[in-house]
Amino acid sequence: MSAAAKFSDYLELTKPRLSMLSVVTALVGYAAARPPLIWSELLAVIVGTSLAAGGVAVINQWMEIDTDARMRRTASRPLPTGKIQPGSAFVLGWLMCIVSLGVLFVKTNGLATLFTLFTIISYLGWYTPAKRTSRWSTEIGALAGAFPPLIGWTAAENHITALGWTLFGLLFFWQIPHFLAIGWMYRYDYGAVKFPMLPVRDETGSKVAWWSFINAVALLVVTLIPVFLHLTTALYGGAALGCGLWFVWRAWGFTRPGSRELAARRLFFTSIAYLPLVCGALVIDRLFFVT
């Protein structure tokens, strides 16, 4: 195997697209806090969050080699195919996690490091095992995935305000409809490995759809809190309201029986567009319009 191929396999193991979500939302938290820009601190947030997210992805796949090998969508990953040995993945994943904590502790502060540790522990120690045992694994995963904005926020501020917690809530409530839509689209794969998640247990999809809708409404409410607290201007408020209503509309469409497969796909793609639009509006508003 060539060196280039080996590198691409290791890169794939870190789930770069999913890991990028953690990095971007950490940067949103950092920018929304409006700190005096310190380039070394900003670089530490990028590097530390990237290493933590990548390391967690590697260890997650190491823990799930058996189930990944039995699902169509994951069977071609580097560990099930034998392209990378489990021992190598184990060492790489934990090394990345440890280095991430060191970078953030030295270059930012203890609180940002603590939230990074919370992310690692909650994802690997709670979410990954819960996928095999709990109907609530999606919500547990959403909790673990909502910490990155707080990493960025606390790196800048060294404490959390209402806007920081709003970012946490935004990411938490966004993830549930997002991942339930994915879960419904791939429910047969998850069912094949007997993951007891809601899309597997709910054969009609009614509970999946209504729970997605409820969380989409909660997302809309949470994202408008900064407007009422006068932490943002009407620019962000308009974006949060418009995008939130769009997301709620797509989630409502998911509740209609008869076209649930198509509605789940539409909800998924709407969720992909929603996050950068709202987070981008928040950052622009905080940096250029909030006095």
KAKAWO-V828801 format. One record per backbone hydrogen bond with DSSP energy under -0.5 kcal/mol. CO is the residue of the C=O (numbers start at 0). NH is the residue of the N-H. If there is no record, write none. Layout:
[[CO/NH] [CO/NH]]
This chain:
[[1/5] [2/6] [3/7] [4/8] [5/9] [6/10] [7/11] [8/12] [9/13] [10/13] [10/15] [11/14] [14/18] [15/19] [16/20] [17/20] [17/21] [18/22] [19/23] [20/24] [21/25] [22/26] [23/27] [24/28] [25/29] [26/30] [27/31] [28/32] [29/34] [30/33] [36/38] [37/41] [38/42] [39/43] [40/44] [41/45] [42/46] [43/47] [44/48] [45/49] [46/50] [47/51] [48/52] [49/53] [50/54] [51/55] [52/56] [53/57] [54/58] [55/59] [56/60] [57/61] [58/62] [59/63] [61/64] [63/67] [64/68] [65/69] [66/69] [67/70] [70/73] [70/74] [73/76] [76/80] [77/82] [77/83] [78/81] [84/88] [85/89] [86/90] [87/91] [88/92] [89/93] [90/94] [91/95] [92/96] [93/97] [94/98] [95/99] [96/100] [97/101] [98/102] [99/103] [100/104] [101/105] [102/106] [103/107] [108/112] [109/113] [110/114] [111/115] [112/116] [113/117] [114/118] [115/119] [116/120] [117/121] [118/122] [119/123] [120/124] [120/125] [121/125] [121/126] [122/127] [125/129] [126/130] [128/131] [128/132] [129/132] [129/133] [133/136] [134/197] [135/139] [136/140] [137/141] [138/142] [139/143] [140/144] [141/145] [142/145] [143/146] [146/149] [146/150] [147/151] [148/152] [149/153] [150/154] [151/155] [152/156] [153/157] [160/164] [161/165] [162/166] [163/167] [164/168] [165/169] [166/170] [167/171] [168/172] [169/173] [170/174] [171/175] [172/176] [173/177] [174/178] [175/179] [176/180] [177/181] [178/182] [179/183] [180/184] [181/185] [183/186] [185/189] [186/190] [187/191] [188/192] [189/192] [189/194] [190/193] [196/199] [196/200] [197/201] [200/202] [204/208] [205/209] [206/210] [207/211] [208/212] [209/213] [210/214] [211/215] [212/216] [213/217] [214/218] [215/219] [216/220] [217/221] [218/222] [219/223] [220/223] [220/224] [221/224] [223/226] [223/227] [224/228] [225/230] [225/231] [226/229] [232/236] [233/237] [234/238] [235/239] [236/240] [237/241] [238/242] [239/243] [240/244] [241/245] [242/246] [243/247] [244/248] [245/249] [246/250] [247/251] [248/252] [249/253] [250/254] [251/254] [252/255] [254/256] [255/258] [258/262] [259/263] [260/264] [261/265] [262/266] [263/267] [264/268] [265/269] [266/270] [267/271] [268/272] [269/273] [270/274] [271/275] [272/276] [273/277] [274/278] [275/279] [276/280] [277/281] [278/282] [279/283] [280/284] [281/285] [282/286] [283/287] [284/288] [284/289]]
